[in-house]
């Protein structure tokens, strides 16, 4: 069995994305993502200490149901 490094996992296969990964995946700037995820109870963000991670599937659903961001 091959041992893959976490960084070798494709962005599309990850459940949680960093701001930089989410910016590339969704074609949204990191500053806009920061603004969108600043709310305390944001449903598509999980915090790992001070690191903000975006839950890919819930964020996709949010974007699909939104008219504009």
DSSP file (Angstrom, degrees, kcal/mol; ACC not computed):
  #  RESIDUE AA STRUCTURE BP1 BP2  ACC     N-H-->O    O-->H-N    N-H-->O    O-->H-N    TCO  KAPPA ALPHA  PHI   PSI    X-CA   Y-CA   Z-CA
    1    1 A X              0   0    0      0, 0.0     2,-0.3     0, 0.0     0, 0.0   0.000 360.0 360.0 360.0 130.4    0.0    0.0    0.0
    2    2 A X        -     0   0    0      1,-0.0     2,-0.8     0, 0.0     0, 0.0  -0.602 360.0-137.8 -81.2 134.1    1.4    3.3   -1.0
    3    3 A X        -     0   0    0     -2,-0.3     2,-0.3     0, 0.0    -1,-0.0  -0.825  21.9-158.6 -95.0 108.3    1.6    6.0    1.7
    4    4 A X        -     0   0    0     -2,-0.8     2,-0.2     2,-0.0     5,-0.0  -0.658  16.2-123.3 -87.8 140.6    0.5    9.3    0.2
    5    5 A X    >   -     0   0    0     -2,-0.3     3,-2.1     1,-0.1     4,-0.3  -0.581  24.2-120.0 -74.7 143.7    1.5   12.6    1.7
    6    6 A X  G >  S+     0   0    0      1,-0.3     3,-1.5    -2,-0.2    -1,-0.1   0.842 113.6  59.8 -55.7 -35.2   -1.5   14.8    2.6
    7    7 A X  G 3  S+     0   0    0      1,-0.3    -1,-0.3    -3,-0.0    -3,-0.0   0.651  94.7  65.4 -70.5 -13.6   -0.3   17.5    0.3
    8    8 A X  G <  S+     0   0    0     -3,-2.1     2,-0.3     2,-0.1    -1,-0.3   0.519  76.6 106.3 -85.8  -5.1   -0.6   15.0   -2.6
    9    9 A X  S <  S-     0   0    0     -3,-1.5     5,-0.1    -4,-0.3     2,-0.0  -0.579  79.0-112.8 -76.8 133.4   -4.4   14.8   -2.3
   10   10 A X    >   -     0   0    0     -2,-0.3     3,-1.5     1,-0.1     4,-0.5  -0.345  19.1-122.8 -65.3 145.5   -6.3   16.6   -5.1
   11   11 A X  G >  S+     0   0    0      1,-0.3     3,-1.4     2,-0.2    -1,-0.1   0.873 112.2  58.8 -56.8 -39.4   -8.3   19.6   -4.0
   12   12 A X  G 3  S+     0   0    0      1,-0.3    -1,-0.3    44,-0.0    -2,-0.1   0.703 104.8  51.7 -65.6 -18.6  -11.4   18.0   -5.4
   13   13 A X  G <  S+     0   0    0     -3,-1.5     2,-0.3     2,-0.0    -1,-0.3   0.483  90.6  97.4 -95.3  -5.0  -11.0   15.0   -3.1
   14   14 A X    <   -     0   0    0     -3,-1.4     3,-0.1    -4,-0.5    42,-0.1  -0.637  56.5-159.5 -88.9 142.1  -10.6   17.1    0.1
   15   15 A X  S    S+     0   0    0     -2,-0.3    41,-2.6     1,-0.2     2,-0.4   0.813  84.4  42.5 -83.4 -34.0  -13.5   17.7    2.5
   16   16 A X  E    S-A   55   0A   0     39,-0.2     2,-0.4    40,-0.1    39,-0.2  -0.948  73.0-165.4-118.1 133.8  -11.8   20.7    4.1
   17   17 A X  E     -A   54   0A   0     37,-2.6    37,-3.3    -2,-0.4     2,-0.1  -0.921  17.8-128.1-119.8 142.0  -10.0   23.4    2.1
   18   18 A X     >  -     0   0    0     -2,-0.4     4,-2.9    35,-0.2     5,-0.2  -0.327  40.3-100.8 -71.4 168.3   -7.6   26.2    3.2
   19   19 A X  H  > S+     0   0    0     33,-0.5     4,-2.4     1,-0.2     5,-0.1   0.902 125.2  50.3 -59.0 -40.2   -8.5   29.7    2.0
   20   20 A X  H  > S+     0   0    0      2,-0.2     4,-1.8     1,-0.2    -1,-0.2   0.916 112.4  45.8 -66.1 -43.3   -5.9   29.4   -0.7
   21   21 A X  H  > S+     0   0    0      2,-0.2     4,-2.8     1,-0.2    -2,-0.2   0.920 113.8  49.3 -64.7 -44.0   -7.2   26.0   -2.0
   22   22 A X  H  X S+     0   0    0     -4,-2.9     4,-2.9     1,-0.2     6,-0.3   0.882 107.5  55.3 -63.0 -38.6  -10.8   27.3   -1.8
   23   23 A X  H  X>S+     0   0    0     -4,-2.4     4,-1.1    -5,-0.2     5,-1.0   0.918 113.3  41.4 -60.9 -43.3   -9.8   30.4   -3.8
   24   24 A X  H  <5S+     0   0    0     -4,-1.8    -2,-0.2     3,-0.2    -1,-0.2   0.933 117.6  46.8 -68.2 -46.1   -8.4   28.3   -6.6
   25   25 A X  H  <5S+     0   0    0     -4,-2.8    -2,-0.2     1,-0.2    -3,-0.2   0.905 124.7  29.3 -65.1 -44.6  -11.2   25.7   -6.5
   26   26 A X  H  <5S-     0   0    0     -4,-2.9    -1,-0.2    -5,-0.2    -2,-0.2   0.484 101.3-124.2 -98.0  -4.4  -14.1   28.2   -6.5
   27   27 A X  T  <5 +     0   0    0     -4,-1.1     2,-0.4    -5,-0.3    -3,-0.2   0.917  67.9 130.8  59.4  45.6  -12.4   31.0   -8.4
   28   28 A X      < -     0   0    0     -5,-1.0    -1,-0.2    -6,-0.3    -2,-0.2  -0.983  62.2-106.5-126.7 138.6  -13.1   33.5   -5.5
   29   29 A X     >  -     0   0    0     -2,-0.4     4,-2.2     1,-0.1     5,-0.2  -0.239  22.1-122.2 -64.7 152.3  -10.4   35.7   -4.0
   30   30 A X  H  > S+     0   0    0      1,-0.2     4,-2.4     2,-0.2     5,-0.1   0.860 112.6  54.6 -64.4 -35.8   -9.0   34.9   -0.5
   31   31 A X  H  > S+     0   0    0      2,-0.2     4,-2.2     1,-0.2    -1,-0.2   0.921 108.9  47.5 -64.5 -42.4  -10.1   38.3    0.8
   32   32 A X  H  > S+     0   0    0      2,-0.2     4,-2.6     1,-0.2    -2,-0.2   0.906 111.8  51.0 -63.6 -41.8  -13.7   37.7   -0.3
   33   33 A X  H  X S+     0   0    0     -4,-2.2     4,-1.5     2,-0.2    -2,-0.2   0.895 108.5  52.1 -62.5 -40.1  -13.6   34.3    1.3
   34   34 A X  H  < S+     0   0    0     -4,-2.4     4,-0.3     2,-0.2    -2,-0.2   0.926 111.2  46.8 -60.8 -45.0  -12.3   35.8    4.6
   35   35 A X  H >< S+     0   0    0     -4,-2.2     3,-1.1     1,-0.2     4,-0.3   0.920 112.4  50.0 -62.5 -44.4  -15.2   38.3    4.6
   36   36 A X  H 3< S+     0   0    0     -4,-2.6     3,-0.3     1,-0.2    -1,-0.2   0.757 115.9  42.5 -66.7 -25.0  -17.7   35.5    3.8
   37   37 A X  T 3< S+     0   0    0     -4,-1.5    -1,-0.2    -3,-0.2    -2,-0.2   0.239  84.3  95.9-109.1  12.8  -16.4   33.3    6.6
   38   38 A X    <   +     0   0    0     -3,-1.1    -1,-0.2    -4,-0.3    -2,-0.1   0.701  55.4 107.1 -77.6 -18.9  -15.9   35.9    9.4
   39   39 A X  S >  S-     0   0    0     -3,-0.3     3,-1.3    -4,-0.3    -3,-0.0  -0.314  75.9-126.9 -62.2 143.7  -19.2   35.2   11.0
   40   40 A X  T 3  S+     0   0    0      1,-0.3    -1,-0.1     0, 0.0    -3,-0.0   0.879 105.9  34.4 -60.7 -41.6  -18.9   33.3   14.3
   41   41 A X  T 3  S+     0   0    0      3,-0.0    -1,-0.3     2,-0.0     2,-0.2  -0.179  78.2 163.2-109.5  40.5  -21.4   30.5   13.4
   42   42 A X    X   -     0   0    0     -3,-1.3     3,-1.3    -5,-0.2    -5,-0.1  -0.419  34.5-143.0 -60.6 125.5  -20.6   30.3    9.7
   43   43 A X  T 3  S+     0   0    0      1,-0.3    -1,-0.2    -2,-0.2    15,-0.1   0.629  93.8  46.8 -72.2 -13.2  -22.1   26.9    8.6
   44   44 A X  T 3  S+     0   0    0     14,-0.1    11,-2.4    15,-0.1     2,-0.4   0.092  97.2  83.7-117.0  24.1  -19.3   26.1    6.1
   45   45 A X  E <   -B   54   0A   0     -3,-1.3     2,-0.4     9,-0.2     9,-0.2  -0.977  48.1-174.1-127.0 141.2  -16.3   26.9    8.2
   46   46 A X  E     -B   53   0A   0      7,-2.6     7,-2.6    -2,-0.4     2,-0.5  -0.992  19.2-138.9-128.0 140.4  -14.4   24.8   10.8
   47   47 A X  E     -B   52   0A   0     -2,-0.4     2,-0.6     5,-0.2     5,-0.2  -0.853  12.5-168.9-103.6 132.2  -11.6   26.2   12.8
   48   48 A X  E >  S-B   51   0A   0      3,-3.1     3,-2.0    -2,-0.5     2,-0.5  -0.857  74.7 -58.9-113.8  89.6   -8.4   24.3   13.6
   49   49 A X  T 3  S-     0   0    0     -2,-0.6     0, 0.0     1,-0.3     0, 0.0  -0.624 119.9 -21.4  67.6-120.2   -6.9   26.6   16.2
   50   50 A X  T 3  S+     0   0    0     -2,-0.5     2,-0.5    -3,-0.1    -1,-0.3   0.368 117.1 105.6 -98.9   3.5   -6.5   29.9   14.4
   51   51 A X  E <   - B   0  48A   0     -3,-2.0    -3,-3.1   -33,-0.0     2,-0.5  -0.753  62.8-145.7 -90.4 125.6   -6.6   28.2   11.0
   52   52 A X  E     - B   0  47A   0     -2,-0.5   -33,-0.5    -5,-0.2     2,-0.4  -0.778  17.0-173.1 -92.0 126.0   -9.9   28.6    9.0
   53   53 A X  E     - B   0  46A   0     -7,-2.6    -7,-2.6    -2,-0.5     2,-0.5  -0.964  16.6-136.7-121.6 139.6  -10.9   25.7    6.9
   54   54 A X  E     -AB  17  45A   0    -37,-3.3   -37,-2.6    -2,-0.4     2,-0.7  -0.823  15.0-129.8 -99.7 128.6  -13.8   25.7    4.4
   55   55 A X  E  >  -A   16   0A   0    -11,-2.4     4,-2.1    -2,-0.5     5,-0.2  -0.673  22.2-152.5 -75.4 112.3  -16.1   22.7    4.3
   56   56 A X  H  > S+     0   0    0    -41,-2.6     4,-2.5    -2,-0.7     5,-0.2   0.913  84.6  45.1 -59.3 -52.8  -16.2   22.1    0.6
   57   57 A X  H  > S+     0   0    0    -42,-0.3     4,-2.5     1,-0.2     5,-0.2   0.943 115.3  45.1 -62.8 -51.3  -19.6   20.4    0.1
   58   58 A X  H  > S+     0   0    0      1,-0.2     4,-2.2     2,-0.2    -1,-0.2   0.883 114.6  50.3 -61.1 -35.0  -21.6   22.9    2.3
   59   59 A X  H  X S+     0   0    0     -4,-2.1     4,-2.5     2,-0.2    -1,-0.2   0.903 109.1  51.2 -68.9 -39.5  -19.9   25.8    0.7
   60   60 A X  H  X S+     0   0    0     -4,-2.5     4,-2.7    -5,-0.2    -2,-0.2   0.936 110.5  49.2 -58.8 -46.5  -20.7   24.4   -2.8
   61   61 A X  H  X S+     0   0    0     -4,-2.5     4,-1.5     1,-0.2    -2,-0.2   0.901 110.2  51.3 -60.6 -41.7  -24.3   24.1   -1.8
   62   62 A X  H  X S+     0   0    0     -4,-2.2     4,-0.6     1,-0.2    -1,-0.2   0.932 111.9  46.6 -59.9 -46.6  -24.3   27.7   -0.5
   63   63 A X  H >< S+     0   0    0     -4,-2.5     3,-1.0     1,-0.2    -2,-0.2   0.901 109.6  53.4 -65.1 -41.1  -22.8   29.0   -3.8
   64   64 A X  H 3< S+     0   0    0     -4,-2.7    -1,-0.2     1,-0.3    -2,-0.2   0.811 112.3  45.3 -64.4 -29.0  -25.3   27.0   -5.9
   65   65 A X  H 3< S+     0   0    0     -4,-1.5     2,-0.3    -5,-0.2    -1,-0.3   0.493  98.6  92.5 -92.6  -3.0  -28.2   28.5   -4.0
   66   66 A X    <<  -     0   0    0     -3,-1.0     3,-0.1    -4,-0.6    -3,-0.0  -0.680  57.6-158.6 -95.6 144.5  -26.9   32.1   -4.1
   67   67 A X  S    S-     0   0    0      1,-0.3     2,-0.3    -2,-0.3    -1,-0.1   0.867  80.6  -7.6 -81.3 -42.6  -27.6   34.7   -6.7
   68   68 A X              0   0    0      1,-0.1    -1,-0.3     0, 0.0     0, 0.0  -0.972 360.0 360.0-150.1 161.5  -24.5   36.7   -5.9
   69   69 A X              0   0    0     -2,-0.3    -1,-0.1    -3,-0.1   -33,-0.0   0.331 360.0 360.0-127.9 360.0  -21.7   36.8   -3.4
